[in-house]
Amino acid sequence: MGILIAKWVVFIIVSLLAIISSVLMITRKSALHSALFMILTFVCSAVLYLLLGCQFLAMLQIIVYAGAVMMLIIFVIMMLDLKKETMFKTRITRTKIVGVIVSLVFMLLLMLMMGLNGIKGKAGTLASIGDAKTIGSLLFTHYLLPFEVASILLLAAMVGAVMLSKKKTMEGDME
Amino acid sequence: MIPSQAFFVVSAILFVIGVIGAITRRNAIIVFMSIEMMLNAVSLTLVTASSTLHSIDGVMFVFFVMTVAAAEAAVGLAIFLLMYRRKNTLKVDEFNLLKG
C-alpha cells in the first residue's frame, strides 16, 4: 500500500513536471532554453518508463535522447547565430489559432477515448519487460531483421550527414 | 499498480503540446524538437501498452523509434546547417522555394 502511494506521488509530480517543461519548451523565445526544457521533458519520461518497470528503455532514453540527440541539437544551436530569430515576435495568425483549437479538441478526444477505454488485448506471458537480458536475447533472435535494417539506416544517416555538411564547405572554398 | 489510463492521458497531453509547438513556432529547430516530443509521447504510449499487456513488442518498437530518431536528428541538423548557410536564417516561412 505504501509503495502504491509513493508510486502515485512520483507519477503525479513527474508528469506535471513533464507537462510544464514541455509547455515552457514551446513558448520560450530562445532556442537554447527550449532545448534545455526539452532535456527535462526527456528525463521526466525516462522516470515514467521506470515507473512502468522498463529500466533498460529508461537508461536508453537518457543516453540516446537526453544525451546524444539533445547534445547534437544544442551543438547546432550554438554554432548558428540565432539572435535574429529571437528578436521577432511570433505573429498570431488565424491559421495558428484554428490549428491550436483543433489540436486541443483532438487532445480532449484522445483523453476521452484512452482514459475511458484503456487498453484491451491478449496479454503476453513475460514476467519482466525491462531487463536488458530479455530485450537483448529477443533482439538477436526474433527481431534480427529489423535490427539489421536499423544498422543500415544508421549507416545511411551517418554517410548522409557527413555528405551534407562536407560538400558545401568544399564549394565554399572554391568560390 | 498505476492504471494505464493515467499514462495514456499524460502521453496524449504531451503529444498535443508537441503538435501545437510544431504548428505555431517558426524557428526550424524548435519545430524539429516539437516533432521529437511527439515521437516521445507515442513511445510512452507504446511502453505503457507493453507494460500493461506483459508483452515485449511495444518496447522493441520504442527501441527502433529511438534509432530512427537518432538518424533523423543527425541528418536533420546537417540540413539545418545548410539552410542557415544559404539564407542566414532558420525561419520556416522563409523557405518557400516549393511555393507551399
Contacts between the chains, C-beta under 8 A, distances in Angstrom:
chain1	res1	chain2	res2	distance
A	4	B	1	7.5
A	4	B	2	8.0
A	7	B	2	5.8
A	8	B	2	6.4
A	11	B	2	5.5
A	11	B	6	6.7
A	15	B	6	7.8
A	15	B	10	4.4
A	18	B	10	6.9
A	18	B	14	6.4
A	19	B	10	7.2
A	19	B	13	5.6
A	19	B	14	6.8
A	19	B	17	7.1
A	22	B	14	5.8
A	22	B	17	4.7
A	22	B	18	7.3
A	22	B	37	6.0
A	23	B	17	6.0
A	25	B	21	7.0
A	25	B	30	7.9
A	25	B	33	6.8
A	25	B	34	7.9
A	25	B	37	7.3
A	26	B	17	6.3
A	26	B	18	7.8
A	26	B	20	6.3
A	26	B	21	3.3
A	26	B	24	7.2
A	26	B	25	6.4
A	26	B	30	7.0
A	26	B	34	6.1
A	31	B	27	5.8
A	31	B	29	5.1
A	31	B	30	5.9
A	34	B	29	7.9
A	34	B	30	5.3
A	34	B	33	6.2
A	35	B	29	7.8
A	35	B	33	6.7
A	38	B	33	5.1
A	38	B	36	7.3
A	38	B	37	7.0
A	41	B	14	7.4
A	41	B	37	6.5
A	41	B	40	7.2
A	42	B	40	6.6
A	45	B	14	7.7
A	45	B	40	5.7
A	45	B	43	7.5
A	45	B	44	5.6
A	48	B	7	6.7
A	48	B	10	7.2
A	48	B	44	6.1
A	48	B	47	8.0
A	49	B	44	7.6
A	49	B	47	5.6
A	51	B	2	6.8
A	52	B	7	7.0
A	52	B	47	5.5
A	52	B	48	6.1
A	52	B	50	8.0
A	52	B	51	4.1
A	53	B	51	5.7
A	54	B	47	5.4
A	54	B	50	7.4
A	54	B	51	6.3
A	54	B	59	6.2
A	56	B	59	7.8
A	57	B	47	6.3
A	57	B	59	5.9
A	57	B	62	5.9
A	57	B	63	7.2
A	60	B	63	7.2
A	60	B	66	6.3
A	61	B	66	7.5
A	64	B	66	5.2
A	64	B	69	7.9
A	64	B	70	5.9
A	65	B	36	7.7
A	65	B	40	7.2
A	65	B	66	7.0
A	65	B	69	7.3
A	68	B	70	6.4
A	69	B	36	7.1
A	69	B	69	6.5
A	69	B	70	5.9
A	69	B	73	4.6
A	72	B	73	5.4
A	72	B	74	6.8
A	72	B	77	5.5
A	73	B	29	6.6
A	73	B	32	7.5
A	73	B	33	6.6
A	73	B	73	6.9
A	73	B	77	6.7
A	75	B	77	7.9
A	76	B	29	6.9
A	76	B	77	4.6
A	76	B	80	5.9
A	76	B	81	6.6
A	77	B	29	6.1
A	79	B	81	7.2
A	80	B	80	7.5
A	80	B	81	7.4
A	80	B	84	5.0
A	80	B	90	6.8
A	82	B	27	7.2
A	82	B	29	7.7
A	82	B	90	6.5
A	84	B	89	6.3
A	85	B	26	7.7
A	85	B	27	5.2
A	85	B	89	6.9
A	85	B	90	6.2
A	85	B	91	6.3
A	88	B	26	7.9
A	88	B	91	7.8
A	90	B	24	6.9
A	90	B	25	7.1
A	90	B	26	6.6
A	96	B	23	6.2
A	96	B	24	5.0
A	99	B	20	7.6
A	99	B	23	4.1
A	99	B	24	7.2
A	100	B	20	5.5
A	100	B	23	6.7
A	100	B	24	6.6
A	103	B	16	5.2
A	103	B	19	4.5
A	103	B	20	5.4
A	103	B	23	6.9
A	104	B	16	6.8
A	104	B	20	7.9
A	106	B	16	6.3
A	106	B	19	7.5
A	107	B	12	5.8
A	107	B	13	6.5
A	107	B	15	7.7
A	107	B	16	3.7
A	110	B	12	4.0
A	110	B	15	7.4
A	110	B	16	7.3
A	111	B	8	7.9
A	111	B	9	5.1
A	111	B	12	5.1
A	111	B	13	7.5
A	114	B	5	6.5
A	114	B	8	3.7
A	114	B	9	6.6
A	114	B	12	6.0
A	115	B	5	4.8
A	115	B	8	6.5
A	115	B	9	5.3
A	116	B	5	7.7
A	118	B	3	7.0
A	118	B	4	5.5
A	118	B	5	5.0
A	118	B	8	7.3
A	118	B	52	7.8
A	119	B	4	5.6
A	119	B	8	7.7
A	119	B	48	7.6
A	119	B	49	5.3
A	119	B	52	5.5
A	119	B	53	6.8
A	121	B	49	7.9
A	121	B	53	5.5
A	122	B	53	7.5
A	123	B	53	5.0
A	123	B	54	5.4
A	123	B	55	7.1
A	124	B	53	5.8
A	124	B	54	4.6
A	124	B	55	3.3
A	124	B	56	7.2
A	125	B	54	6.6
A	126	B	54	5.0
A	126	B	55	6.4
A	126	B	56	5.8
A	127	B	54	7.5
A	129	B	50	5.6
A	129	B	51	5.9
A	129	B	54	6.9
A	129	B	55	7.5
A	129	B	56	5.6
A	129	B	59	5.5
A	134	B	56	6.5
A	135	B	56	6.9
A	135	B	59	6.4
A	135	B	60	7.4
A	135	B	63	7.3
A	138	B	56	5.8
A	138	B	60	6.8
A	139	B	60	7.2
A	139	B	63	7.4
A	143	B	60	5.5
A	146	B	60	7.7
A	146	B	64	5.9
A	150	B	64	5.8
A	150	B	67	4.5
A	150	B	68	7.7
A	153	B	67	6.7
A	153	B	68	6.8
A	153	B	71	5.4
A	154	B	67	6.5
A	154	B	70	7.3
A	154	B	71	5.6
A	156	B	71	7.5
A	157	B	70	7.7
A	157	B	71	3.4
A	157	B	72	7.5
A	157	B	74	5.0
A	157	B	75	5.2
A	158	B	74	6.7
A	160	B	74	7.7
A	160	B	75	4.9
A	160	B	78	7.2
A	161	B	74	4.4
A	161	B	75	5.4
A	161	B	77	7.6
A	161	B	78	4.4
A	164	B	75	7.0
A	164	B	78	3.9
A	164	B	79	6.3
A	164	B	81	7.7
A	164	B	82	6.1
A	165	B	78	4.7
A	165	B	81	5.8
A	165	B	82	7.5
A	168	B	81	8.0
A	168	B	82	5.8
A	168	B	85	6.0
A	172	B	85	7.8
